Amino acid sequence: KKQGVAVTNHLCEHFAHSRQELFHLVKVNGIRRFDELVARHGKGKGCDICKPAVASILASCWHEMILKPRHAPLQDTNDHFLANLQKDGTYSIVPRVPGGEITPDKLIVLGEVAKRYGLYTKITGAQRIDLFGARVEQLPLIWQELINAGFESGHAYGKALRTVKSCVGSTWCRYGVQDSVTMAINIENRYRGLRAPHKIKMAVSGCTRECAEAQGKDVGVIATEKGWNLYVCGNGGMKPRHADLLATELDNAKLIQYIDRFLMFYIRTGDRLQRTSVWLENLEGGIDYLRQVVCEDSLGIGAELEADMQRHVESYECEWKKALETPEILKRFRHFVNSDAPDRNVIFGHDVAICRLDDIVPNTGVCALVGGEQVAVFRVGDEIHAVGNHDPFSGANVLSRGIVGDLKGELVVASPVYKQHFSLASGRCVEDASVQIPIYAACVQDGVVMVEPRREIATTCCYCGI
């Protein structure tokens, strides 16, 4: 645009409007459905650009359950099942842990659930615990246990408030000057579930030592002797940006008021998938203009922004709790529409102990049952290799009985039936490169042979083919 090139802010071919304009049309005209918005202000059937964008706008304006039949077709990858899709087709689960504060009993519940369903656990950078490897039909079962224990959706799957990180503050730290944990919990419980153009991250530090890294968040709060300093529009990631100081030495009520106004102004005016950092950089007048709007109410919309936020607070409900209470929504949580059977290709769990290394005669193989599949496990010296036991040429499950050797320096196993050779590294057939058997991750731990019950390991990149 600055170079004189014609540009357009149209959302996509179906809407000759920007996201900001669509938000205004939805809000002012009381539009509550995608098809109504298309009929009045767009064309066609929509696409994967406008549908999620409009879904976010509708959720921000009217706070309805996103998996209602009229909203469900609009949801993007993660919102589709209220969980984060992983590369193997399983999902991760992130319960909310307000302010990073959690009781011993809740920690035990997370551990018990992870063990019961064979989930991988990881402490996140935002002071939560991520549970990986859940199949789609397991999600309601897992969430029922978590909700019974007092957890609720962490919205890690949505373009919404993620977390409010905190340090321990004045409760424990000898340097803390304010109770940062309580403030973080109050803020997170106020804005939880808030849908926005992009994800929102916050933090509260109990002193200027800044252990919660508030100056790298969309909303950052830092304690002072006299109150709180408010920072906005920071983020980490690929293009880190230090947050800007919006206001200083605020009391609790004024802090919440300014955050209310800031967030609702961003939600109204932000572009599709635009973080607050980029939004501020594109905002004419920058931080000075934003300070006038939020702190001085220069546009005269402060009370309106606060009222919009209060409606969100009063209408909040945990999306997973609502899903579990709604049979129509629960029907979608299965892989096959005509069967309750799981997708066998996304079995995931901890490594399975097969046997002791000494139980396998060197340079021979054994057959093991791993994740419901037959796996041929070979010992070559003290190394372990694992491939599928099924011989694709004979149709028999016999490869574990084949002779192990090498061809041109590559370890192979010969089928005991028709003598084709299969690489133990890649699974490819030496005689016919178009044929390949699955390979599995395997290792030896403390003298025990371990095999990972996952799908076959990809040997070519799905993007470049190398």
N, C-alpha and C positions, 0 to 999 in steps of 0.2 A: 504494500500500500504506500509506504514512504517513497518507493522507487517509481511510483506512478503506474504500477501494475494493478489491473482490476482484480479485486478480491470479493469474496462473498462470505457472509457469516451464516448462511443457511445451514441448518443442522444436517440435512441430507436431501436427497432428491424428493422425499415425500413431504418435507416442510420447508417452505421458503421463509423461515424464521430462525432466529438464534435461540439458544436455550433460554436466555433471559426473557426474550419475547414470549416464548411458549409458557414459561412460568407465569408471566403476567396474564396471559390469556386464560390459563387454567384457573388461576386464583380469582381473577375478577369475574369471570363468567361461570364460576362454580362447576367447571367440567370435571367429571369424576371417572371417565372411561376413555381408553385410548381410541376406540372406534368413534366416539363422539368428537374427539379432538381432530381426528383425521377428516371426518365428514364436514366439519365446520371450518377447518383451517389448514387442511393438507390434502393429500391424494394418495391413491394406491393402498397397499396393504402393510406398509411399514417395512423395517429392516432391522438388522442387528445393531444399527447405530441409534436410530430414533426410538425403538421400543424400550431398551433399558433406560435411555435418558428420560423418556416420558414416565416410565415406571418410577424413577427416582423423584420426579416432580410431583406426581400424584401422591407418593408416600410422604413427601415433605409437606404437602398442603393439607391432606385429609387423614393421614395417619391410619390408613386401613391395612389390614393384614395383606402382605404382598402375595401370598399364595391363594387368595380368593380366586375363583374361576375366571373372573374378568381381568385379573392382574397377572395370574400365573404365566400366561404365554409371553409376557413382556420381559420376564426376568432373565438376567444373564447367567453365565455358567454357574457361579457359586450360589447366588440367590435361589437358583432353580431347586436346590435341595437343602438350603439353609446350612451349607457346609462348604469347606474349601476343597475343590477337586485337585487331586494329586496326579502325577504323571502316569501312575499305574492304574488309574481308574478308581482308586479308593478315595476316601474323604478324610479330612482332618477335622477335629472338634476342639473348639477353644471356648470353654466356659468363662463367663465374666468373673473377674477377681477385682472388685472395685479398689482402686488405689494400691493394688498389689498386696493388700492385707488378706490373709487367709488363716483359718483355724487349723489346728492339728487334725481334727476330725475330718475336715473337708479334704485335707491332703491325703489322708488315709483312703477316703472314698475314691479319689482320683486314681490312686494306686491300685485299689481293688478292681475298679472298672477296667483299667488298662490291662491288668493280668487276666481278667475274666474273658475279655474279647481279643487278647493277643495284640494290643496296640503298642506302638512305639511312642515313648514319651520324650518331650523336649521342653525345657524351660525357655520361653521366648525372651526377646530383648525388651518386651513391654511388661515384664513381671507377671506373666501368665503361664499356664502349662498347656501345651499343645498335645493332643492325642492323635496319632497318625495310624492309618491303615484300616479304617472302618468301611465296610461295604454299605451300599446304599440301603439295603433292607435292615442293616443293623442300627442305623442312625436313630430311629424312634426308640428302640430298646435301650440304647446307651443313654439317650437324653432323658428317658423316663427315670432311670436310676439317678442321673445327675440332678434333675429337678426335685426328686424326692429328697435329695440331700441338701437342698437349698440353693443350688446353682441356677443360673439363668443364662440365656444366650449372650455370648460375647460379641456378636456381630462381626467376627473376624472375616466373614464371608461377604460383607456388604460395604457399599460406599456410604459409610456412616461413622459415628464415633467409635473408635476402636478402644483405646484405653486412656486412663489418666495415671501416669506413672508418678511415684512419689518416693522421697527419701523418708527416713524415720522421723525427721523433724525434732521439735523440742521435747517430745515425749521421752526419747532415749538419748539423742545426740547432745553432747555438751556444747556444741556450737549452734544448735538450732534456736531460732528466735520466735518461730510460730509453729503451730501444730499442722504440719504439711499433710500428714496422713488423713486426718479428719477432713481437711479441706479437699483433698483429692477424692475421697470417697463421696463427699457431698456433690462435687462437680460431676463425677462419673454417674452417680445416681440421678442427677438432674438431666443430663444430656444423653443418656444411654438410648440407643435405638434411633437417634436423630439421623435422618437421611440427608445427604448433601451431594453436590456435584462430584466429590471425591472423598476418600477416607479422611478422617480427622483424628489427629493424635494430640494429646495434651500431657502436661506434666506440672507438678508442684514441688518446688524445692523449699526447704525450711530455712535456708540462709543463702548468702551470696556465694558460698562454696559450690552451689549448683550441682549437687550429686544426682538430681533427677534429670539433668540435661534439658531444662525447660526452654532454653533459648534455641533449641533445635526442633521445636514443635509448632504445630498450627496455633495452639494456644499454650502459652507458658506463664506460670505464676511463680514469682520468687518472693520469699518473705523478707521483710525488713523489720526494724525495731518498731516502726510506726504503722505497719500494715502489709500491703502486698503491691509489688510491681507487676504490671501486666504486659507481656510480650505477645506478639502475634505474627503469623505468616512465616514461620520458620519450618524447615524440614531437612531430613537427611537424604538418603538415597543417592541416585546417580548424579543429581545436581543439588548438592547441599546448599542451604541458605540460612544464614543467621537471622533469627527473628528480630523484629523491630520493637522498640519500646513504645507502647501506646499510652500508658498512664502509670503514675507512681503513687505509692503510699495510700492505697485504697483500703477502705474498710470492707468487711465481708459483703455487705449489701451492695455497695457500689461496684465491687469486683464482679459479682454475679450479674448485675444490671448491664455492665459493659460487655461481658462475655455474651449475654443474651442478644444484645443488639448486634455485636460483631458477627456472630454465627448466622443469625437470620438475614443480615444484609448480604453476607457471602452466599447463602443459599439462594437468595433472590436473584443475585446479579452474576454469579459465577458461570463460566462456560462449561460445556460438557467435559467431564473428566479433568477438570482444572483444579489443581491444588491451590490452597490459599496463597502460597508463595508466588506462583505465576499470576494468580488473580491480582495480587497487590501490585506486582510489577507492571501489569497492563492497566491498572486503575489510574485514570487521569488525576493527577494531583498527589498520587502516592500516599504515603503514611500521613502526611499533613491533612489531606482531604479525608482520609478514613478517620482520623482523630476528630475532625470537625463533625462528621456524621455520627460517630459513636458517642463521643464524650460531650460534645456541645449541641447535639441534636440539630444540626444546621439544616437538615431537610424536613424537620418537623415530623419524622416518622418513628421516633424513639418509642413512644407508647404503643404504636402498632406492632413494631418488631417484638417488643416485650410480650404483648398479648399473644402473638403467634407462638412464641416460645412456651408460654404458659399453657396454651392448648396442647402443645406436644407433650409437656410434662404430665398433664392430667389424662391424656389419652394413651400413655405408654402401656404396653403389655409385652411380655416376653413372647417372641415369635415362636419359639419351640414349645412353650407351654400351650399356646393357642393351637399350634399344629397337633399336639397330642390330644387335645380336647375336641378335634374336628375330624370325624371319620372320613369325610370327603377328601381332606388334605392328606391324611395318612395313606390313602390308596396309592398315591404317587410314589411312595417309598418302596419300590421293588424294581428289580432289573427287568423281569419278564412280565408282560401284561397278563399272560395266561398261566403263570406259574409262580410259586413262592420260592423256587429254587434260586440259589445264589449264582452269580457269574463266576465260574470256576477260574477264569483268567485273572481275577483280581484277588486271589487268596494271598494274604499277607500275614506274616507273623514273625516271631523271633526265630532265630536259627534253631533247627531241630537237631538234637543229638542222635546220631545214627548208631554208632558203636565206638569202641575204642580202636585207636589206630592199629594196635597189635592184633586185633581181631581180623584184619584184612591181610591176606598173604601178599607180600610185595609183588607188584606187576600183575595183579589180578583185580577183578571187580566183584562187587556184590550188588544186589538189588535192594533198594530201600523204598519205603512208602513215605513220601514227603508231601504234605498238603493235598493228600488224595491222589497223587500222581506217582507212577513208578519211575524211580531215578536210578540209573546205573552209576555207582560210585567206585572209582578206580584209585588204587594206591600205586604211585610210581615213585619208588624210593620212599621218602617221607612226605611227598607232595600228594595232594588229593585233587582229583578232577571229577566232576559230576555232569552227566548228560542224561537226556531222556532215554529210557530203557526200550522204547518202541523202535523196532526196525521198520522203516518206511517201505522197504522193498518186499519183505516177506509178510509184513503185518503182524509179526510175532513180537512179544515182549522179551527179548533175549540178548540185548546188547551187553548186559553185564557179564555174560558168559563168553564174550569174545576175547581174542588174543590182543594184548596191548603191545605196541611196538612203535617204530617211527619210520616215516617215509620222507626222505629229503630233509631230515632234521625236525620234522613236525610229529608230535605225539599223536598216534591214531589208535582206534580200536577197530578190529575187523569183525564184521558180522559173522556169527557162527553158521548162518544159513547160506547166504549167497556170496559172502566174502567181500562185500563192499567195505571201504574204509571210511571212517568218520573222524574228523579232527576233534581232539579233546579240548582244543582251545576255542574253536569257532563253531563246531557242530556241523560244518560243511562236509558233504560227501566228496572224497577225492576224485572218484570216477565220474560224478555228475554234480557239478557245482550248483545246479538249480535245486538240489535236494539238501535240506538242512534239518538237523535234529536240535531240540532245545538244549541249552546249557544252563547250569545252575551255579550260583556262587557257593563255594565250599572251602572249608579251612579246618585246621586242627587247633583245638584249644585245650590246653592241659591234658594232652594225650587223647582227647575225644574228638571224633570226626563230626563236624557240624555242616549242615546243608541248609541253605535259605529257601523256604517254601514260597517262592515267588514265581512270577511268569519268567519265561526265558529271557536271558539278557540280550538286549539289542546289540547286534554286531555292526550295524550300519546306522548312520545318522539319518533320522527321518526327514531332515531338511536338505542336506547336501548329498546324501547317499554314500558318504565316505565312511 
